[in-house]
Amino acid sequence: MIHHRLRLTLVRGLTLLLLTLWATSLQAAGPMEKLPLAKSSGSPAEEISRTLSQVTGIAISPLLGTAGLGAWNYINAKSGTRALLPWYSQPWFWGSGLFLVGLCALKDTSGVVLPASLKKPFDIAELFENKLSALVATGAIVPLALQTFATLHPSTSSGLTAHDSHWAAMDLSWLGNALAAPVCLVVFGAVWLVNHTIQVLILISPFGALDALLKSARTALLGSVVGTHWLSPHVGAVWAAIIAFICLLLSGWAFRLTVLGAVFGWDLITFRSRRFHPERDPLMAFSAHRVGKAPRRSYGRISRNPDGHLQFTWRAWLISQPKAEVLISEKLSVGDGLLHNDLRRSEPGGDEVLFNLPPRCNGHEEAIAAFHRFEGVQPAGAKAMLAWLGFHFGHSKATASEQP
């Protein structure tokens, strides 16, 4: 019942947010014409190209993109008009944003040599910073979309002849505003989802060098958007459109990985494992590969159905009708990992990981195995390697059957 209410709250909240942004876009066309943003070339194609490149760049790295765009607008604006610039172009915002970007860069650079235990708390903080920055950046996306049609409106009207004077009397800018903001928000959401998965991969990765490589790849992608637009607005728009199209295709995969990052991060920073009780709370898990119709990384609940069979219940995009996939319950055990646990099946050629358990399950391995009638607990990941070393060097009581 609680989960059903949470889903209803989520759907209603997102619907209200989208309707609010859409309604705001219909009412804000007039004031946008007075904002002294980047100079308009008067060409509709160039204005749309510029907006598409800016929206894509901000979505790749919301904090860096919004702060960088704000600093660019501030520097290129006349001194007497800087007070009229939008909030993201004011020094208090873009100065603070660039400072935080610098701190993140310092963290990633030093993370190559720092132990993972010291770096992970900062990775969790950056994970939620990226989510908050994306939410804040949506406040810049709507003005960018409205600015495009506000600057195009005069040139469009002036192109009408006397024969078409009855069309000139019609103000159709509201239609452009009504369409521009939702389209830009969809592009922004898809591109941000895919690039946010880098933060999730950094969170679950034990290697600092890999973290730096992932961040460098994202920065290079942002640089390619800026560079191609600098060379030619049309080429930049084509490149931004290609990125957006690929991200739309990957949005489902990215959404599932984003949910994994949100659950893992929230469990860690709130010490969820201290409040988790296997006998009372549901066993939530992420599928490690496709399970029936459930794609990889699907989030759901593992339980016993009325017939006593183990099943995995999940929802597409977390809001659709629940679907249950029956599991083979033989030879299942809980893998005791360093960052998180998993549910695995013993096979002749080695163990097969079926589900990844969130960090709330840490420390409850034996209780989970007993309550859900699994065959036991065995070390996994880094703990498996430590158990193997301890067994062979005589510092562990592990038996041969517990070797990885």
The 8 nearest C-alpha neighbors of each residue, nearest first, counted from 0:
[[1, 3, 2, 4, 5, 6, 7, 8],
 [2, 0, 4, 3, 5, 6, 7, 8],
 [1, 3, 5, 4, 0, 6, 7, 8],
 [4, 2, 0, 6, 1, 5, 7, 8],
 [5, 3, 7, 1, 6, 2, 8, 0],
 [4, 6, 2, 8, 3, 7, 9, 1],
 [7, 5, 9, 3, 8, 4, 318, 10],
 [6, 8, 4, 10, 9, 5, 11, 3],
 [9, 7, 5, 11, 6, 10, 12, 4],
 [10, 8, 6, 12, 7, 11, 5, 13],
 [11, 9, 7, 13, 12, 8, 14, 6],
 [10, 12, 14, 8, 9, 13, 15, 7],
 [13, 11, 9, 15, 14, 10, 8, 16],
 [12, 14, 16, 10, 15, 11, 9, 17],
 [15, 13, 11, 17, 16, 12, 10, 18],
 [14, 16, 18, 12, 13, 17, 19, 11],
 [17, 15, 13, 19, 14, 18, 12, 20],
 [16, 18, 20, 14, 19, 15, 21, 13],
 [19, 17, 21, 15, 20, 16, 22, 14],
 [20, 18, 16, 22, 21, 17, 15, 23],
 [19, 21, 23, 17, 18, 22, 24, 16],
 [20, 22, 18, 24, 23, 19, 17, 177],
 [23, 21, 19, 25, 24, 20, 18, 26],
 [22, 24, 20, 26, 25, 21, 19, 27],
 [23, 25, 21, 22, 27, 26, 176, 177],
 [26, 24, 22, 23, 177, 173, 176, 27],
 [27, 25, 23, 24, 28, 22, 29, 173],
 [26, 28, 24, 29, 30, 25, 23, 31],
 [29, 27, 31, 30, 26, 145, 149, 25],
 [28, 30, 31, 27, 32, 26, 149, 33],
 [31, 29, 32, 33, 28, 27, 34, 26],
 [32, 30, 33, 28, 29, 34, 146, 27],
 [31, 33, 30, 149, 34, 29, 150, 146],
 [34, 32, 31, 30, 35, 29, 83, 36],
 [33, 35, 31, 32, 36, 84, 83, 30],
 [36, 34, 84, 33, 80, 76, 83, 37],
 [35, 37, 34, 72, 38, 84, 76, 73],
 [38, 36, 72, 39, 35, 75, 76, 71],
 [39, 37, 36, 40, 35, 41, 76, 75],
 [40, 38, 41, 37, 150, 46, 42, 151],
 [39, 41, 42, 38, 45, 46, 43, 150],
 [40, 42, 39, 43, 154, 151, 150, 46],
 [41, 43, 45, 40, 44, 46, 151, 39],
 [42, 44, 46, 45, 151, 47, 41, 147],
 [45, 43, 47, 42, 46, 48, 233, 49],
 [46, 44, 48, 42, 47, 43, 49, 232],
 [45, 47, 43, 49, 48, 44, 147, 42],
 [46, 48, 50, 44, 49, 45, 51, 43],
 [49, 47, 236, 45, 51, 46, 50, 232],
 [48, 50, 46, 52, 47, 51, 45, 53],
 [49, 51, 53, 47, 52, 48, 54, 46],
 [52, 50, 48, 54, 53, 49, 236, 55],
 [53, 51, 55, 49, 50, 54, 239, 236],
 [54, 52, 50, 56, 55, 51, 57, 49],
 [53, 55, 51, 57, 56, 52, 50, 187],
 [56, 54, 58, 52, 53, 57, 239, 51],
 [57, 55, 53, 59, 58, 54, 221, 64],
 [56, 58, 64, 61, 54, 60, 59, 55],
 [59, 57, 191, 55, 187, 61, 56, 60],
 [60, 58, 56, 57, 191, 194, 190, 61],
 [59, 61, 57, 58, 63, 64, 62, 56],
 [62, 60, 57, 64, 58, 133, 132, 63],
 [61, 63, 65, 132, 64, 60, 66, 96],
 [64, 62, 66, 60, 65, 61, 67, 100],
 [63, 65, 57, 61, 67, 62, 60, 66],
 [66, 64, 68, 62, 67, 63, 57, 61],
 [65, 67, 93, 69, 63, 68, 96, 64],
 [68, 66, 70, 64, 69, 65, 63, 71],
 [69, 67, 71, 65, 70, 66, 64, 72],
 [88, 68, 70, 66, 87, 72, 67, 71],
 [69, 71, 73, 67, 68, 72, 88, 93],
 [72, 70, 68, 74, 69, 73, 75, 67],
 [71, 73, 69, 75, 70, 74, 76, 36],
 [74, 72, 70, 76, 71, 75, 88, 69],
 [73, 75, 71, 72, 76, 70, 77, 69],
 [74, 76, 72, 73, 71, 77, 37, 36],
 [77, 75, 73, 74, 72, 81, 78, 80],
 [76, 78, 80, 79, 81, 75, 74, 73],
 [79, 77, 80, 81, 76, 82, 73, 74],
 [78, 80, 77, 81, 82, 76, 83, 35],
 [81, 79, 77, 82, 83, 78, 35, 76],
 [82, 80, 83, 84, 78, 79, 76, 73],
 [81, 83, 80, 84, 79, 89, 78, 85],
 [84, 82, 81, 80, 34, 85, 35, 33],
 [83, 85, 81, 82, 88, 34, 35, 86],
 [86, 84, 88, 87, 83, 89, 34, 82],
 [85, 87, 88, 89, 84, 92, 69, 139],
 [86, 88, 69, 89, 85, 92, 93, 65],
 [69, 89, 87, 86, 85, 73, 84, 70],
 [88, 90, 86, 91, 87, 92, 93, 69],
 [91, 89, 94, 93, 92, 88, 70, 73],
 [90, 92, 94, 89, 93, 95, 87, 96],
 [93, 91, 95, 90, 94, 89, 87, 96],
 [92, 94, 66, 96, 90, 95, 69, 70],
 [95, 93, 90, 97, 96, 92, 91, 98],
 [96, 94, 98, 92, 93, 97, 91, 99],
 [97, 95, 93, 99, 98, 94, 66, 92],
 [96, 98, 100, 94, 99, 95, 93, 101],
 [97, 99, 95, 101, 96, 100, 94, 102],
 [100, 98, 102, 96, 101, 97, 103, 95],
 [101, 99, 97, 103, 98, 102, 104, 96],
 [100, 102, 104, 98, 99, 103, 97, 105],
 [103, 101, 99, 105, 104, 100, 106, 98],
 [104, 102, 106, 100, 105, 101, 107, 99],
 [103, 105, 101, 107, 106, 102, 108, 100],
 [106, 104, 102, 108, 103, 107, 109, 101],
 [105, 107, 103, 109, 104, 108, 110, 102],
 [108, 106, 110, 104, 105, 109, 211, 103],
 [107, 109, 105, 110, 106, 111, 104, 211],
 [110, 108, 106, 111, 107, 112, 105, 113],
 [111, 109, 113, 107, 207, 112, 108, 106],
 [110, 112, 207, 208, 109, 113, 108, 107],
 [111, 113, 110, 109, 114, 207, 108, 208],
 [112, 114, 110, 111, 109, 115, 118, 117],
 [115, 113, 116, 117, 118, 112, 110, 207],
 [114, 116, 118, 117, 119, 205, 113, 207],
 [115, 117, 114, 118, 119, 120, 113, 205],
 [118, 116, 115, 114, 119, 113, 120, 121],
 [117, 119, 115, 121, 116, 120, 110, 122],
 [118, 120, 122, 121, 116, 115, 117, 123],
 [121, 119, 123, 122, 118, 124, 117, 116],
 [120, 122, 124, 119, 123, 118, 125, 106],
 [123, 121, 119, 125, 120, 124, 202, 126],
 [122, 124, 126, 120, 121, 125, 264, 119],
 [125, 123, 121, 126, 122, 127, 128, 120],
 [124, 126, 128, 122, 123, 127, 129, 121],
 [127, 125, 123, 129, 124, 128, 198, 122],
 [126, 128, 130, 129, 125, 124, 131, 123],
 [129, 127, 125, 131, 130, 126, 132, 124],
 [128, 130, 132, 127, 126, 131, 125, 133],
 [129, 131, 127, 133, 128, 132, 134, 126],
 [132, 130, 128, 134, 133, 129, 127, 135],
 [133, 131, 135, 129, 134, 130, 62, 61],
 [132, 134, 136, 130, 61, 131, 135, 129],
 [133, 135, 131, 132, 136, 137, 130, 138],
 [136, 134, 132, 133, 137, 138, 131, 139],
 [137, 135, 133, 138, 139, 134, 132, 61],
 [138, 136, 140, 139, 135, 134, 133, 141],
 [137, 139, 136, 140, 135, 141, 142, 134],
 [138, 140, 136, 137, 142, 141, 143, 87],
 [139, 141, 137, 143, 142, 138, 144, 136],
 [140, 142, 144, 180, 143, 139, 138, 145],
 [143, 141, 145, 144, 139, 140, 146, 31],
 [144, 142, 146, 140, 141, 145, 139, 50],
 [143, 145, 141, 142, 147, 179, 146, 180],
 [146, 144, 142, 147, 143, 148, 176, 149],
 [145, 147, 149, 143, 144, 148, 31, 142],
 [146, 148, 145, 144, 149, 150, 46, 151],
 [149, 147, 151, 150, 145, 146, 152, 175],
 [148, 150, 146, 152, 151, 147, 32, 145],
 [151, 149, 148, 147, 152, 146, 39, 153],
 [150, 152, 148, 149, 154, 153, 155, 43],
 [151, 153, 155, 149, 154, 150, 148, 156],
 [154, 152, 156, 155, 151, 157, 150, 149],
 [155, 153, 157, 156, 151, 152, 158, 41],
 [154, 156, 152, 153, 158, 157, 151, 159],
 [155, 157, 153, 158, 154, 159, 167, 152],
 [158, 156, 154, 159, 155, 153, 160, 167],
 [157, 159, 156, 155, 154, 160, 153, 167],
 [158, 160, 157, 156, 163, 167, 164, 161],
 [161, 159, 163, 162, 164, 158, 157, 167],
 [162, 160, 164, 163, 159, 165, 167, 166],
 [161, 163, 160, 164, 165, 159, 166, 167],
 [164, 162, 160, 161, 165, 166, 159, 167],
 [165, 163, 161, 167, 166, 162, 160, 168],
 [164, 166, 168, 163, 167, 169, 162, 161],
 [167, 165, 164, 169, 168, 163, 159, 170],
 [168, 166, 164, 169, 165, 156, 159, 163],
 [167, 169, 166, 165, 170, 164, 156, 163],
 [168, 170, 167, 166, 171, 165, 172, 164],
 [171, 169, 172, 168, 173, 167, 166, 152],
 [170, 172, 173, 174, 169, 175, 152, 176],
 [171, 173, 175, 174, 170, 176, 152, 148],
 [174, 172, 176, 171, 175, 25, 177, 170],
 [175, 173, 177, 172, 176, 171, 178, 25],
 [176, 174, 172, 178, 177, 173, 179, 148],
 [175, 177, 173, 179, 174, 178, 24, 145],
 [178, 176, 174, 175, 25, 179, 173, 24],
 [177, 179, 175, 176, 180, 181, 182, 174],
 [178, 180, 176, 182, 144, 181, 175, 177],
 [179, 181, 183, 141, 144, 182, 178, 184],
 [182, 180, 184, 183, 179, 178, 185, 21],
 [183, 181, 185, 179, 184, 180, 178, 186],
 [182, 184, 186, 180, 185, 181, 187, 179],
 [183, 185, 187, 181, 182, 186, 188, 180],
 [186, 184, 188, 182, 187, 183, 181, 189],
 [187, 185, 183, 189, 184, 188, 243, 190],
 [186, 188, 184, 58, 190, 185, 189, 191],
 [189, 187, 185, 191, 186, 190, 184, 192],
 [190, 188, 192, 186, 247, 246, 191, 187],
 [191, 189, 246, 187, 193, 192, 188, 58],
 [190, 192, 58, 194, 188, 189, 193, 59],
 [193, 191, 195, 189, 190, 194, 253, 188],
 [192, 194, 253, 190, 195, 191, 196, 246],
 [195, 193, 191, 196, 192, 197, 59, 190],
 [196, 194, 192, 197, 198, 193, 191, 199],
 [195, 197, 199, 194, 198, 193, 257, 200],
 [196, 198, 200, 195, 199, 194, 201, 213],
 [199, 197, 201, 196, 195, 200, 126, 202],
 [198, 200, 196, 260, 202, 201, 197, 203],
 [201, 199, 197, 203, 202, 198, 204, 196],
 [200, 202, 198, 204, 210, 199, 203, 197],
 [201, 203, 199, 200, 204, 122, 198, 123],
 [202, 204, 200, 201, 199, 205, 338, 260],
 [203, 205, 201, 206, 202, 200, 210, 209],
 [206, 204, 115, 203, 207, 201, 202, 209],
 [205, 207, 209, 208, 204, 210, 115, 111],
 [208, 206, 111, 210, 110, 209, 211, 205],
 [207, 209, 111, 211, 210, 206, 212, 110],
 [210, 208, 212, 207, 211, 206, 213, 204],
 [211, 209, 207, 213, 201, 208, 212, 214],
 [210, 212, 214, 208, 209, 213, 107, 215],
 [213, 211, 209, 215, 210, 214, 216, 208],
 [214, 212, 216, 210, 215, 211, 209, 197],
 [213, 215, 211, 217, 216, 212, 218, 210],
 [216, 214, 218, 212, 213, 217, 219, 211],
 [215, 217, 219, 213, 214, 218, 212, 220],
 [218, 216, 220, 214, 219, 215, 221, 213],
 [217, 219, 215, 221, 220, 216, 222, 214],
 [220, 218, 222, 216, 217, 221, 215, 223],
 [219, 221, 217, 223, 222, 218, 216, 224],
 [222, 220, 218, 224, 223, 219, 56, 217],
 [223, 221, 219, 225, 220, 224, 226, 218],
 [222, 224, 226, 220, 221, 225, 227, 219],
 [225, 223, 221, 222, 227, 226, 235, 228],
 [226, 224, 222, 228, 223, 227, 229, 221],
 [227, 225, 223, 229, 228, 224, 222, 230],
 [226, 228, 235, 230, 229, 224, 225, 223],
 [229, 227, 235, 232, 231, 225, 230, 226],
 [228, 230, 226, 227, 231, 225, 232, 235],
 [231, 229, 227, 228, 226, 232, 234, 235],
 [230, 232, 228, 234, 233, 229, 235, 227],
 [233, 231, 228, 235, 234, 48, 236, 45],
 [232, 234, 236, 235, 231, 48, 237, 45],
 [235, 233, 237, 231, 236, 232, 227, 238],
 [236, 234, 228, 227, 232, 238, 233, 237],
 [235, 237, 48, 239, 233, 234, 238, 52],
 [238, 236, 240, 234, 239, 235, 241, 233],
 [237, 239, 241, 235, 240, 236, 234, 242],
 [240, 238, 236, 242, 241, 237, 52, 235],
 [239, 241, 243, 237, 238, 242, 236, 244],
 [242, 240, 238, 244, 239, 243, 237, 245],
 [243, 241, 239, 245, 240, 244, 246, 238],
 [242, 244, 240, 246, 241, 245, 190, 186],
 [245, 243, 247, 241, 246, 242, 240, 248],
 [246, 244, 248, 242, 247, 243, 241, 249],
 [245, 247, 249, 243, 190, 248, 244, 189],
 [246, 248, 250, 244, 189, 245, 249, 243],
 [247, 249, 245, 246, 250, 244, 251, 189],
 [250, 248, 246, 247, 252, 251, 253, 245],
 [249, 251, 253, 247, 252, 248, 189, 246],
 [250, 252, 254, 253, 249, 255, 248, 316],
 [253, 251, 255, 249, 254, 250, 256, 296],
 [252, 254, 250, 193, 256, 251, 255, 192],
 [253, 255, 257, 251, 256, 252, 250, 258],
 [256, 254, 258, 252, 257, 253, 296, 297],
 [255, 257, 259, 253, 258, 254, 196, 260],
 [258, 256, 254, 260, 259, 255, 196, 253],
 [257, 259, 261, 255, 256, 260, 262, 254],
 [260, 258, 256, 262, 257, 261, 263, 255],
 [259, 261, 199, 257, 263, 258, 262, 264],
 [260, 262, 258, 264, 259, 263, 265, 257],
 [263, 261, 265, 259, 264, 260, 266, 258],
 [262, 264, 260, 266, 265, 261, 357, 259],
 [265, 263, 267, 261, 266, 262, 260, 123],
 [264, 266, 262, 268, 267, 263, 269, 261],
 [267, 265, 271, 263, 269, 264, 359, 270],
 [266, 268, 264, 270, 265, 269, 263, 358],
 [267, 269, 265, 270, 266, 264, 123, 271],
 [268, 270, 271, 266, 267, 265, 264, 272],
 [271, 269, 267, 272, 268, 266, 273, 359],
 [270, 272, 266, 359, 269, 273, 274, 275],
 [271, 273, 359, 275, 274, 270, 360, 361],
 [274, 272, 271, 275, 270, 359, 276, 362],
 [273, 275, 272, 271, 276, 270, 359, 280],
 [274, 276, 272, 273, 359, 271, 277, 280],
 [275, 277, 279, 278, 280, 274, 363, 272],
 [278, 276, 280, 279, 367, 366, 275, 281],
 [277, 279, 276, 280, 370, 367, 366, 281],
 [280, 278, 276, 277, 281, 275, 282, 370],
 [279, 281, 277, 276, 278, 282, 275, 283],
 [282, 280, 283, 300, 279, 277, 301, 302],
 [281, 283, 301, 300, 280, 284, 277, 302],
 [284, 282, 300, 299, 281, 301, 356, 298],
 [283, 285, 356, 299, 355, 298, 354, 300],
 [286, 284, 298, 296, 355, 297, 354, 287],
 [285, 287, 354, 296, 297, 288, 295, 353],
 [286, 288, 354, 353, 295, 296, 355, 285],
 [289, 287, 295, 286, 290, 353, 294, 296],
 [288, 290, 294, 295, 293, 291, 286, 292],
 [291, 289, 293, 292, 288, 294, 286, 324],
 [290, 292, 293, 324, 289, 294, 325, 323],
 [293, 291, 290, 294, 289, 324, 322, 323],
 [292, 294, 290, 291, 289, 297, 295, 313],
 [295, 293, 289, 297, 292, 296, 290, 288],
 [294, 296, 288, 289, 286, 297, 287, 293],
 [297, 295, 286, 285, 255, 287, 298, 294],
 [298, 296, 285, 286, 295, 294, 255, 293],
 [299, 297, 285, 284, 313, 296, 286, 283],
 [300, 298, 313, 312, 283, 284, 311, 297],
 [299, 301, 283, 312, 311, 282, 284, 302],
 [302, 300, 311, 282, 310, 283, 312, 299],
 [303, 301, 310, 309, 300, 304, 311, 282],
 [302, 304, 309, 307, 308, 310, 305, 301],
 [303, 305, 307, 306, 308, 309, 302, 310],
 [306, 304, 307, 303, 308, 309, 302, 310],
 [307, 305, 304, 308, 303, 309, 310, 325],
 [308, 306, 303, 304, 305, 309, 302, 310],
 [309, 307, 303, 304, 306, 310, 325, 326],
 [308, 310, 303, 326, 302, 328, 325, 304],
 [311, 309, 325, 326, 324, 302, 301, 303],
 [310, 312, 301, 324, 323, 300, 325, 299],
 [313, 311, 323, 300, 299, 322, 321, 324],
 [312, 314, 299, 322, 321, 298, 311, 323],
 [315, 313, 317, 321, 319, 320, 318, 316],
 [314, 316, 317, 319, 318, 313, 320, 297],
 [315, 317, 318, 314, 319, 254, 255, 251],
 [318, 316, 314, 315, 319, 6, 313, 298],
 [317, 319, 316, 314, 6, 315, 320, 10],
 [320, 318, 314, 315, 317, 321, 316, 322],
 [319, 321, 314, 322, 318, 315, 313, 317],
 [322, 320, 314, 313, 319, 312, 323, 315],
 [321, 323, 312, 313, 314, 320, 324, 311],
 [322, 324, 312, 311, 310, 325, 313, 321],
 [323, 325, 311, 310, 291, 312, 326, 322],
 [326, 324, 310, 309, 311, 323, 308, 327],
 [327, 325, 310, 309, 328, 324, 311, 308],
 [326, 328, 329, 325, 309, 308, 310, 331],
 [327, 329, 326, 309, 331, 330, 308, 373],
 [330, 328, 331, 327, 344, 373, 374, 345],
 [331, 329, 344, 345, 374, 332, 328, 373],
 [332, 330, 344, 373, 329, 343, 374, 328],
 [331, 333, 375, 374, 373, 343, 376, 342],
 [332, 334, 376, 342, 341, 335, 343, 375],
 [333, 335, 341, 379, 377, 340, 378, 342],
 [334, 336, 378, 340, 379, 377, 333, 376],
 [337, 335, 379, 340, 339, 380, 338, 382],
 [336, 338, 339, 382, 381, 380, 335, 340],
 [339, 337, 336, 358, 340, 203, 361, 357],
 [338, 340, 358, 336, 337, 357, 361, 356],
 [341, 339, 336, 335, 356, 334, 355, 361],
 [340, 342, 355, 334, 356, 354, 333, 343],
 [341, 343, 333, 354, 353, 334, 332, 352],
 [344, 342, 352, 353, 351, 332, 331, 333],
 [343, 345, 331, 351, 330, 350, 346, 332],
 [344, 346, 350, 330, 349, 351, 343, 331],
 [345, 347, 349, 350, 348, 344, 351, 330],
 [348, 346, 349, 345, 350, 351, 344, 330],
 [347, 349, 346, 350, 345, 351, 403, 344],
 [350, 348, 346, 347, 345, 351, 403, 344],
 [349, 351, 345, 346, 344, 343, 352, 348],
 [352, 350, 344, 343, 353, 345, 349, 346],
 [351, 353, 343, 354, 342, 350, 344, 287],
 [354, 352, 287, 343, 342, 286, 351, 288],
 [355, 353, 286, 287, 342, 285, 341, 352],
 [354, 356, 341, 285, 284, 287, 340, 286],
 [355, 357, 284, 341, 340, 339, 354, 285],
 [358, 356, 359, 263, 339, 360, 284, 355],
 [359, 357, 339, 360, 361, 266, 263, 267],
 [360, 358, 272, 271, 357, 361, 266, 275],
 [359, 361, 358, 363, 272, 357, 362, 356],
 [362, 360, 358, 363, 359, 272, 339, 340],
 [361, 363, 364, 360, 272, 365, 359, 335],
 [364, 362, 366, 360, 361, 365, 367, 277],
 [363, 365, 367, 366, 362, 368, 333, 376],
 [364, 366, 368, 367, 363, 369, 376, 375],
 [365, 367, 369, 363, 368, 364, 370, 277],
 [368, 366, 364, 370, 369, 365, 277, 371],
 [367, 369, 373, 365, 366, 371, 375, 372],
 [370, 368, 372, 366, 367, 371, 365, 373],
 [369, 371, 367, 372, 368, 366, 278, 277],
 [370, 372, 368, 369, 373, 367, 302, 303],
 [373, 371, 369, 370, 368, 374, 367, 375],
 [372, 374, 368, 332, 331, 375, 371, 369],
 [373, 375, 332, 331, 330, 372, 368, 376],
 [376, 374, 332, 368, 373, 333, 377, 365],
 [377, 375, 333, 332, 334, 365, 364, 335],
 [376, 378, 334, 335, 401, 333, 379, 375],
 [379, 377, 383, 335, 382, 334, 336, 376],
 [380, 378, 383, 336, 334, 335, 382, 381],
 [379, 381, 383, 382, 336, 384, 337, 378],
 [380, 382, 384, 383, 337, 385, 379, 336],
 [381, 383, 385, 378, 384, 380, 379, 336],
 [382, 384, 378, 379, 386, 380, 381, 385],
 [383, 385, 387, 381, 382, 386, 388, 380],
 [386, 384, 382, 388, 387, 383, 389, 381],
 [387, 385, 389, 383, 384, 388, 390, 382],
 [388, 386, 384, 390, 385, 389, 402, 383],
 [389, 387, 385, 391, 390, 386, 392, 384],
 [388, 390, 394, 395, 386, 392, 387, 391],
 [391, 389, 395, 387, 393, 388, 392, 397],
 [390, 392, 388, 389, 393, 387, 394, 395],
 [393, 391, 389, 390, 394, 388, 395, 387],
 [392, 394, 390, 391, 389, 395, 396, 388],
 [395, 393, 389, 392, 390, 396, 391, 388],
 [396, 394, 389, 390, 397, 393, 386, 392],
 [395, 397, 398, 390, 394, 393, 389, 386],
 [398, 396, 395, 390, 401, 399, 386, 402],
 [397, 399, 400, 401, 396, 402, 390, 395],
 [398, 400, 401, 402, 397, 390, 387, 403],
 [399, 401, 398, 402, 397, 403, 377, 387],
 [402, 400, 399, 398, 397, 377, 403, 378],
 [401, 403, 399, 400, 387, 386, 398, 383],
 [402, 383, 401, 387, 384, 379, 378, 349]]
